[in-house]
Amino acid sequence: MKYKDYYKTLGVSRTASKDEIKKAYRRLARKYHPDVSKVSNAEERFKDVGEAYEVLRDDEKRRIYDQLGTYQPGQEFRPPPDWAQHFGNAQGQGFSGFESVDLGDLFENLFGQGMGGVSGGAAGNFRPAKHEYRTEMFVSLDEAARGVERTLRPGDGGRDVKVRIPKGVTDGQVLRVPRGGTARAGDILITVRLEPHPRFKVSGHDLLIDVPIAPWEAVLGAQIEIPTLEKKVLLTVKPGSQTGGKLRLKGKGLPRRTGGAGDLIASLQVMVPEHPGEKERELYEKLRKHSDFNPRKE
């Protein structure tokens, strides 16, 4: 069996925290994702990164992986004699049947069978089981709002699959796509990631937007136009509005798969001119003389 250094694959130390491992995976998955990467071997690297993450993200898998010892990547090795004890029926059977087994498939098969042992009760009878292929897919907010169809090329050698991302998906939602084909082809699990938007932030199905307003709009009130994912709408700013004040527009967020939509939450930001003209300065001087408003009174 050839050794795979999962820590090196993710570019983290062997003492890395779960948060560090997750951040490394997210960064590399985005870098090597076949849909967006221009790296020549992106598909292979993407698969390797996913395999490493599946082992190191799980405390039990990571503990058992660490007990294999440390070797050079690609080096042929034999697990310690007592390593099979972790897998019930595999105990005492030796590892003579593992020479041609892929380390990633070994972990997936053993844990897929539960901690009770591999199928057949002997390590020498190891057969790759059907397994789930996990991947991430990045979609824009517009695509999440309307739905989109993509063609996915699994990194495990499976055939291309057409995937329908339904409208109303949220960041981190996992979609299951049934798949047939090869004997080892299991379902595809797609974790949806929403790409950053220049205007909106996302909280579930709600959209958040910062809305700058002029001092006189804050004091006197105003009706202003703000964008949504579909079109511009009018927002009523009440007199005496403050920075940080929030206004909620019902149903202007991301649609829900069960019907309806989230809200658009506008956070007001009172802005002042950085370089006021001469007339503006005169008016502000008059305001300072005649106003008894003191924001630091308390």
PyMOL commands that set and color helices and strands:
alter all, ss='L'
color gray80, all
select helices_A, chain A and resi 6-10+18-32+42-56+59-66+81-90+96-98+103-112+123-125+141-146+215-220+278-290
alter helices_A, ss='H'
color red, helices_A
select strands_A, chain A and resi 131-139+148-152+161-165+174-177+185-194+201-203+206-213+222-227+232-237+246-249+264-270
alter strands_A, ss='S'
color yellow, strands_A
deselect
rebuild
show_as cartoon
